[in-house]
């Protein structure tokens, strides 16, 4: 703390020319300056000036340079004031009393008269209040760091680093200097002086040590369950000193997470930035093929799709599943068959499952030329799922660690950002199964571990995951944040649609290609039978269906199946009786029918190949079946006519007009008795 005394002197009369006066300084009645330390101001007649000589005071850290003050050419005309501030004398200390003694070098000479007014400036407390460390800009980032100090505003810049004596810069109240990094963290005591030679109290700042490859504890590579890529985790020796570390596998894209997911085979250079611009590197080899057995390829197209696909491959025995109708052989004849649609039938969806990464669907005309490419959409999230959440680890002994879950936060994988909360109350997350790999960052439990067991532990009263990990001198439970990349299922579900409203009349086929960029799986090609598109098809009926949990289709995506078949209208063979009404079916045959709410009869479908017979059998097991926009149900199974005598079969399906609301995709078992009736007021009765 420093107080500055301000002195203002006024001379009157003529006799001050050639005279001298001295300033005596007292503190608590005691004179501080001796006669040899007097400040002497001499008036010099030749130049009509007053000058102050450089002198110092006891207990004072301020020495002022001499200053000349011009006086008027006619001093007798008035009085003159010498303002000591800012170029004059300052007293540094506390509670000073100032007095004057006037004397002349010529004894008996007249003395000038003068008055003075001492005052104390506001208290100043020049201090450093905060610090920061950043990357060096003049020296190399790996050998030096820039220390940045901010003062409280009482100092007057520019500032000088007294200790250590290094070159510095000043911008406002901020001063900075570059300091050398040492082998260990260094606490440096810094003393800063302002332009008025006022020193701030020493301030300690920690300079992080040199950043070298010895800071890398280990790099763990674990092949993901998919078998097509791996998770690379970097563990550092000290993440507290270097809290802003970032990582990269290409030297361009850096991330704060120490976990790299979905890394394919190859040799990489790991780049680690300490947060201060110093980058160290280490080679990382990801060798998936030698780490784990690659899982089998997965490709499945459910027969319940609107359009049937068959894999294009050589087979020893032709079956219903592996042979297209156009590839079947019959002893007598093979009549032409094409699956029929009208332009107004809308979008025909195809859903399939696959773990291939290269997928394409296209439309071919009757000459085998590609006329359109269809967009494939992923409808599921089953593979390479990431989860990071709070857990508790404890020592099981025998080189094993237990992990269990109660409640806590869910984090964005690779970060500390909270995205949700959970309450498992001792149950396990869905990835808590044997064989999955869990990545844990910490001090007591750290690394990538394969889950070896899942069991109940009575001590913690929870289901636990068991991993191979030895505690280091710590036996109590510790909080951890495990992260897992896992597969819910070994495939993803995909869909593509073919919009018939935009298709010209003609005969087409569809083709679905599956390829694997890693080259581990053989490419697959799936083809369809002929599909004939016309603006109108007389003597056909349009069937739409959905909601069956056992068909292989995931109807939660909004999938609705559509087929068009050659058949009599379902009204054609309804049982007459009851209240009569007149109706003409699609063959213009007049029928007398029952009341609509009790209609029962037979839906007669004509000329279908064997695979369509099986598809129709599956379709009429669905909960929601529409024929030409009306809901029907199958009440007694299905009869196939002339199944063994012809390539094309006829089908009889007993049906009943449904008098209850269609169910949503909720997988609820229903039948024709348990119905939801719509009342006249619009209410639903269970």
NORHU-V126714 format. One line per field, one symbol per residue. phi: phi as a letter, one per 30 degrees, with the letter a starting at -180 (. if undefined). A space follows every 10 residues. Layout:
phi=???
This chain:
phi=.bccdcbbcc cbicdddicb bbcccbbhic dccdddcddc ccdcdechbc bcddbbcdhb cbccddbccd cddbdddacb cccdccccdb cclbhdccbc bcbbdcdidd cdcabbbdbc dedcbdbdca bacbddcccd ddcbbccccc cdjddcddcb ddbddbdbbb biccbbaccd dcdbdccccc ccccdchccd debcbccedd cbdddddabc cbddddicab ccbcccdbcd dcdcdbbacb ibccbddccc chcdelcbcd cbcdjcjdcc badbccbddd cadddddbab beddddcdcb ddadbdbdbd dcbdedcdbb dcabddbbdc bceddidccb cbcacdccbb bbccddcidd caccdccdcb bcchdcbbad abcbdcihib bcbbbcalcc cdeibcddca bbbchjdcdd ddbdjdcccb clcdbbkcbd dcbbaccddc hadbccbdac dcibcddbdb bdbbcbcdbd accbbbbcdd dccdelcbbc bccbbbddid cddbbbbcdd bccbdabdhb bccbaaibdc cjccdddjdb dbbbbdadee ddcdddkidc bcbcddcicd bccdeedcdb abcccchcde ddddddeddd cddcbcchjc dbbdcbiabc cidccbdccc bcbdbbddcb dddddchcdb bdcdbcccdd djdccd
